[in-house]
Amino acid sequence: MNRRDFILTIPLMTVAPLLLTEVSESPKTNKRHLITLGSAAALIVSRYGAELSVDSVTLINDRIPEGNESVVDLIPFFPAESAFEYLGDRRFLKREKLPELELPEKIKNHLASKSGELVFLAGLGKASGTMLFRAIAQQYMNSLQQLRFVATLPFAFEGSHVVANANQAVEHLSDQSLEASFFPLESIRKTYGNLGIRSAFEKGDEWVVGALNRK
């Protein structure tokens, strides 16, 4: 597949890892603060935190991944129950648009306390990461702070409603004209072949870590 064909396979406003994720080459003059949104982003920090070129890490999630308690800040966040439906003891994401989120004051105050570049990382499609991603983009669309958004888009096998949630978040961010890099995980299988689920997610994590470390 040539470069043009590959780019044409990517959904609205997404970019191909290693092709279109270049950022400014200006020297680092400020601190960089990584803010992870939801459990998928928190797991990337759990696995690759030692490799990340950042000055601080904040998880906005319901918990800190085991073994990382001493190296990150946690702002507890639990998505609204209205985003889910239940079957016995099991909880499923509803097949409808995720509700809008008013960004909690605790999150606003924490982000305002950070000087330097704020880098937001999310895995889009599920509840926490997607809702927080949209809310923060809305809150900071006119901010004078240095902002950067990095996110993965789900594999097709995760379900059409999960893909739709992710694409809605991409469209929302594009309306704000904020700097962003999107990583369509489905392109991993087109690039590397039909990898197993675990290997495919690991490859996606590697792409994200590489992008985060580019200054």
Secondary structure as GFF3:
##gff-version 3
##sequence-region A 1 215
A	DSSP	alpha_helix	3	8	.	.	.	ID=ss1
A	DSSP	beta_strand	32	37	.	.	.	ID=ss2
A	DSSP	alpha_helix	39	48	.	.	.	ID=ss3
A	DSSP	three_ten_helix	49	51	.	.	.	ID=ss4
A	DSSP	beta_strand	56	61	.	.	.	ID=ss5
A	DSSP	beta_strand	73	76	.	.	.	ID=ss6
A	DSSP	three_ten_helix	81	83	.	.	.	ID=ss7
A	DSSP	beta_strand	84	87	.	.	.	ID=ss8
A	DSSP	beta_strand	90	93	.	.	.	ID=ss9
A	DSSP	alpha_helix	105	112	.	.	.	ID=ss10
A	DSSP	beta_strand	117	123	.	.	.	ID=ss11
A	DSSP	alpha_helix	127	139	.	.	.	ID=ss12
A	DSSP	beta_strand	146	153	.	.	.	ID=ss13
A	DSSP	three_ten_helix	156	158	.	.	.	ID=ss14
A	DSSP	alpha_helix	160	176	.	.	.	ID=ss15
A	DSSP	beta_strand	180	184	.	.	.	ID=ss16
A	DSSP	alpha_helix	186	192	.	.	.	ID=ss17
A	DSSP	alpha_helix	197	212	.	.	.	ID=ss18
###
